[in-house]
Amino acid sequence: MEHPSDKVLSALIKSVATLLSAGIAGYVTLKVIALVDPNYERKKEAKKRAEELKSFLKLKPREELNEHELRLATQIVLPESGVDMEDIGGCSDLLAQIEDDVIFPLLIQASNITIPSAYYGPPKGILLHGPPGCGKTLIARAIAKKAKANFLNFDISILNDSVLRFRSRNDHEATAVMKTQFMALWDGFAQSVNSVIIIGATNRPEDLDSAVLRRLPFRLNVPKPDVVKREEILKVLLKNENVTNDFDYRKVADSTDGMSGSDLKEIVRHACLAKYREVAKALVERRDVQMVNDINISHDDIVLSSQQFVENGKNLKRDFCDELNLD
């Protein structure tokens, strides 16, 4: 005869086995979903990020975001995570103009201060145009931080060819309808009582549709830096680095003619890699921090890095031309 306690133990074992089976099945299901859906981890991270932002944006906890809204939520940059204007070198005149024409009107508007003019206010659209690597996106993020505003970094490349490019006679009717709807929604932002500013950044403003240009009336050219601007950029890039006492910023600026801010950042990075390469292995093995602290970057290190950068660019161009000449 089976003892009652044996029945209880048997039932308990079955329950645990059932729970374990369900747990394993759930775990396996999640693993299978992760394998089948290549975007599973991205969606999971997006959802986590969205939950953090929902509390900041004061959305209802139970308010669910759809997949499109989740993608946009992950692109929001909060003011404290933005870029300081002081960290952007070579754009002092441009940033001063932005402060006068964009930042102060925004701050005054947010402070509910009344100015007796119907025309004093921030522009509804800004277009930053210029060569690649000259800081257009950094400037946009700096505007948001200075104005204490949230920045939605929306990659418009998906829509560029189908919506924002110059209209041609070959446009399909459906595409034309989509453009019209897109512009109507854009106008909704412009007419909103909230302080929403659209900032566009491009290196090909001539390809933009005239309707888009009309909606971005405040236009600023962000050119490649001249020698004075390059010197300013180098000082920003190297302000927290160990450099020699006789570091000649002008010498480096003179040797980097035609380079963008992005190029300058890259040559500084390569110079630092080369300088610390000799002690990297010893640092890993012995963890001799003092050995690293004794190393200083000289202007000659940066100049050498810039020469290698230019040479690599020539080799790339030559290899590309050789490929084009292949039969």
N, C-alpha and C positions, 0 to 999 in steps of 0.2 A: 504493500500500500504506500502511495506517494505521500510524503509529509507535506502539509500546507506551505511550509517555508520553501520547500523545493519548487512548488508551483509559482510562488512569488519570484524566486530567483530565476526560474525559467522564463517567466513573463518579462522580467527586467532585462534579461539577456537578449530576448527577442526585440524589445523596445530599443535597446542600445544599438543592436545590429541594424534595425530599421533606420535609426537616426544616422548611423555611420554611413549606411548605404546611400541615404538621401544626401548627406553631406558630400560624400565622394562623387555622387552623380552630379551634384551642383557644381563642385569644383571642376570636374571633367568637362561639364557643359561650358563653363566660363573659359576654360582653356581652348576648347574647340571653337568657341565664338572668336576668341582672340586670334586663333590661327586662320579661320575662314575670313574674318573681316580685317583687312590690313589697317583700317582706320580705328580699330577698337581702342587702342591705347590713347590715341589722339582725342577721341570722343570722351574717354574716361577723364583725361586730364582737363579737357574743356569744361566738362560738367563740374569738376572740383573747383576750377577757377571761377566758373559762373556762380557757384554757391557763395564763394567769398565776396564776389562783387555785388551779389543781390543784397547782402546786409549793408554794404557801403552805400549802394544806390537807393536804399530804403524801399526795396520791392517787398511785396508780401512773401513770407516764407514758403507758402504753398503755391505760389505762382510759378508754374512750370514754363521753361523756355523751350522753344522748338529747336531743331538742329541748326537752322540758319541763325537764330538768335544766340545760340551757344557759341557758334563760330565767331560772331561779332563780339560777344562778351569777352572772349579770350584776348581780343585785340585792344581792349581798353587799358590805357596807361593812366594810373592815378597821378595826381599832381606831385606827390612826394617821390614818385618813381621817375619823374621827367628829367630833363637836362637843364642845367643852369646856364644862363647866357654867358657867364664868365668862363665856362668850359668850351666855348666856341671861339676859336681864334680867327683873326683875319676878317671879321665881319662887323667891326665896331660901328661904322657909319650906318650900315644896313640895320643893325640891331637897334640903334638909336632912333632911326625912322620908325621901326616897328613899335618901339615903346610909345612914341608920340601918337602914332596913328591907329594903333590896335590895342596895346596893353592898357594905357590909361583910360581910354573910353570904355573898355570892358570893366575895369575896376570901379570906375565912377558909376556905371550902370548897375553893377552888383551892389553898390553901397546906397542905392536909391537917392543919390544926389541929383538934384534937378539943375540942368544947365539951360538957360533961356535961348535955346537954338534947336530948330528941328533937324539940323544937319550934323550936329555933333554926336557921333556914335561910331562904333566899330564897323568896318566893312563886313558885309555878309559873305563875301568870297575873296580869297587871296590866292594868287598864282605865283609860286616861286619857280623860276625857270633859269636854267643854266646847265653847264656841262656836268656829267656824272662825277660824283665824289667830292662835291664842293660844299656839302653841308645843308642841303635843302631840307631833308628829313629831320636833321638835328635842330634846325631853326624852328620847324613846325612844333616839335616836342618842347622846345624852350619857350615858345609862345604860350603853350598850354600851362606849363609850370609857373611861369611868371604871372599869368592871369588867374592862377589857382583854379584851373578848369580841367575837366577830364578830357583825355585825348584818345580818340578812337582811330587807331592806325589801320585804316582800311586799304588793303592792297587792291588797287583799281585795275590791275593788269588784266584781270578776267573780263572786265567790261570794256576795256580800252578799244579793242578792235571792233567790237560790235555796237558800241553806243557812242563813245566819245570821239572817234576819229572823224575826219572831214567827210561829209556826206557826198555820195556820188550818185549818178543816175542809175547805177546798177543795184541800188539798195532794194531789197525785197520789201514788199508792203508790210509784212509782219515786223520786220526790223524797224521800219519807220514808226509803226505804232508803239513799239517798245521804247524807242527814243523819246517819243512824245510823252509817254507815261513817266519815263525816268525824269524828264525835265519838269513835269508837273509836280512830282514828288519833291524834287529839288526846290522848286518855288515854295512848296509848303514849309520847308526849313526857313527860307528867307523871310516869309511872312509871319513866322512864329514869334510870340512875345518873348520866348526864351532866347538866351544868348547862345545861338548856335552859329559857328563860323565854319565854312567849308574851306579847307586849305588844300590846294592842288600843287603837286610838285612834278615837273617834267623837264626833260632835256630836249624836247621837240615841241615847243609851243605852236609852231607853224602847222602842225598836223591836227591841232584841236579844232573841233567844230566851232563855228562862230557863235552858236547858241551857248556853248560852254564858256567861251571867252567873255560873253556878256555877263555871265553869272559870277565871274571872277574878276571884278573891276580893279581891285587893288593888286597891281602886278609889280613884282620885284625881280630884277635880274641878279642872280648869284653867280658871278663870273669866277674863272680860275684866278687864284691869288697872284698878285704881283710880288716883287721881292720883299717889299715892306710887310705885306700881308702874310707871306710865307714865314717871315721872321716871327711875327706874332703867333702864328699857328705852332711853330716849333717851341716857343716859350711855354705855350699851354700844354703841349704834348710831353714836355720834359720837366714840368714844374715839380713833379714828385719823384724824379729820377736822380740818382747820384751822378752828377756831371763834374768834370774837372773845373777848377777855379778859373781857368783861362778859356772856357768854352766860348767860341766865337759863333754866335747865332747868325750873324750876317754872312760869314763865310759859307755856312751850310745853305742859307737861303739863296746865295748867288749860284751855288752848284746844283740847284734843283729847279732850274727854269722850266716852266711849262707844267709843273706837277700840281696836282690837286691836293686838297687837304687829306683825302683818303690815301693818296700816294705817299704823302709825307708820313702819315701814321704807319704805313707799311714799312718804309725804309728805317724808321726808328725801331720798329719791332725787330727787323732783321739785324740791325746793329746791336741791339741788346742780346739777341740770341747768340750772335757771334762772340760778343764780349764775355758772356757767362759760360760759353761752351766748354772752355778749358777747365773750369772748376765744378761743372755740373756733376761729373762722376764722383769727384772727391766729396762733394757736398752730400750726395746720396749715401755714400759709404760711411763718412765720418761725421756728417751733420755739423761741419765747422762753419757756423753762421758768420763768424768774424771774417773768414776768408772772402765771403760774398760782400760784406760791408766795406771791404777795402778796395773794391773795384769801382772805378768811375768811368763814365762814358765821355769820350772826347769828341770834339767836332770832326776830327779826322775819321773817327769810327763811322759817323753818320755820312760823311762825304763818300767814303769807300762803299758804304751800303747803297747810296744813291747811284753811284757809278755801276754797281752790279745790277741794280734795278733797271737802269736804262739799257744795259747790255742784254739782260734777259728779255726785255721788251723787243729789242732788235732781233734776237734769235727767234722769238715767237713769231714775229712778223715775217722773217725770212723762211721759217719752216712752213708757215701758212701759204706763202707765195709758191714755195716748191710743190706743195700738195696741189695747188691749183694748176700748176704746169704739167702735172702727171697725165700721161695719155691713158 
